[in-house]
């Protein structure tokens, strides 16, 4: 009975055309072999499982093939090709630089380079795998041989981390970068292998394997072999998830919605369900990081399908979930999940790290970093925008209709305690600008409460008494620009249940901005109604202009231009004042 051979070895490419996803490398090498212009040293750099060592062996075959095809491909039938395929050829020497990284090992290579090949006209090829593991002394010892080897010797250095090689090594070799294999190419390759092995594989299962192989053909074939063994020759998404300990798409949707609603209980329940179901929590964090990356890309790049190498179904899921969370929340989740992945790699308690991460995602106030603060500020701004949108929609609906009695207005809202859901289902009470409250819909009587009625003591005296508290509340939530406009308005009268605010006539810009800022007026009405204990309305009008004699600039505030007057007799001489204070003299 023949020994079993792993799939990645059984289906290893034997020619340049068989290497998948690296056409820019294999086509160039085939043409160099065909034209006889082969470099003395090559540097193959790229992720694991992308074909670096395999391509080096095919190059050695092509150089030593006695019946090479016109396009530069080896025949794979001659004695030289058969020896290289079986690993018995004396003309191909493979060394693991991780275990042959000393100066003595390089000296042995230099001694062997001078020896002739096994047969006349053959080429000797040295393949150094993991070349970045060479010590600096060993790399320096290899320099001279690498730069001027004998005519029959060629070097191929394969590495996953080319930046660790000295510049002197890299400058002496012709470099080829191997790219991660695309998903569609990898799926087609897996489908051919599965068909050849009589496996029952569907496209979704192969796509899931290709996604978790991260562009590595060797990893993809290993996963295919594992899933097929577990499923008795069947490869489907359920089998892949079971074999790899993956969480389903519904788990990530639950996570996103728990973060959006700040539901820590739902988030921790999700972690408990995953742990009890045998899900690999470390892989859950890694896949969650990939999910939020996709959501981030869909929020900022309309052409996300051209940026990522993923299926249309997955991109559609990203788009749907990206509407649930704002960009700042998505970036915060990416940072948190990245930190959690680093903690897990350090060997910390797996479930505890995941639970703490999910808790911080769902409750930003549990974290004190800048990202959490920005997320909370963005959430407040979104609530204000929704409040403004509700009021604008209500104002549009109320146009052309008679205003309802005061008792029909909705009850006041407490800004600090209302949630996003409450904002969507409620509208700001009172009027903004010079508008009146909207009537109840379809003539139905409004449900009133004590807070819906005007305050019992609504007078200019009571409004003036609570005005400092209203101003203090506005300072906290309205923002610097809006509060600067609000400072110019003063309550002067109460007419028909509405508080009249006057803005000096010489500040028309302030007056127009206050009348048009529906969001600010909604906040003012809410704060004033809460302070007065009932529903109030709001109106603006122009008051007396500020005169030069009556206007007294507040301390620390630059006076208005109109309040500046020409200085006459008795004006201060600035030069004399400075000379007297500093005990100086005027120099021409």
ABEGO torsion letter per residue (X at the ends): XBBBBBAAAAABBABAAABBGAAAAAAAAAAAAAAGBBBABBBBBEBBGAGAAAAAAAAAAAAABABBBAAGBBAGABAAAAAAAAGABAABBBBBAAABABAAAAAAAAAAAABBBABBGBBBBBBBBGAAABBAAAAAAAAAAAABBBAABBBBBBBABAAABBAAAAAABBBBBBBBBBAAAAAAAAAAAAAAAGBBBBAAAAAAAAAAAGGBAAAAAAAAAAAAAAAGGBBBAAAAAAAAGBBBAAAAAAAAAAAAAGBAAAAAAAAAAAAAAGBBAAAAAAAAAAAAAAAAAAAABAAAAAABBBBAAAAAAAAAAAAABBAAAAAAAAAAAAAAAAAAAAGBBAAAAAAAAAAAAABAAABABAAAAAAAAAAAAAAAAAAAAAAAAAAAAABGBBBBBAAABBBBBBAAABBAAAAAABBBBEBBEABBBBBBBGGBBBBBBAAABBBABBBAAAAAAAAAAAAAAAAAAAEAAAAAAAAABBBABBBGGBBBBBBBAABAAAAAAAAABAAAAAAAAAAAAAAAGBBBBBBBBBBBBBBAAABBBBBGBBBBAAABBBBBBGBBBAAAAAAAAAGBBBBX
